[in-house]
Amino acid sequence: MAISMIGLMLITAIPTTTGVAQAISAQKNRDQKDKDDRRMQKFHIEVKPVDDSQEARALNSGRVVLKADRLWVGPPEVVTQAQYGYVAEAFYIEYPDKEV
């Protein structure tokens, strides 16, 4: 009787343990995806000169634009490919990666 009880407990414990392990793995995968999504958000590169000259003020808040194998500063309202060229998009990953 005691042996059959132990066998029954083992039979029911294996699927439970497997289910818990799968739930933990799924949660870790979801957490990693959320972390990656947060880290990989794209942004436009804006120009913020520290000089106070008239030329620097004219460039302030301009967007970095790639055109004709060069880097230009375009108007701040440019967000997609236009007559100005290709607006540079980037993403930032801290190194070493901070745990969030």
Secondary structure, 3 states (H helix, E strand, C coil): CHHHHHHHHHHHHHHHHHHHHHHHHHHHHHHHHHHHHHHCCCEECECCCCCCCHHHHHHCCCEEEEECCEEEEECCCCCCCECCEEECEECCCCCCCCCC
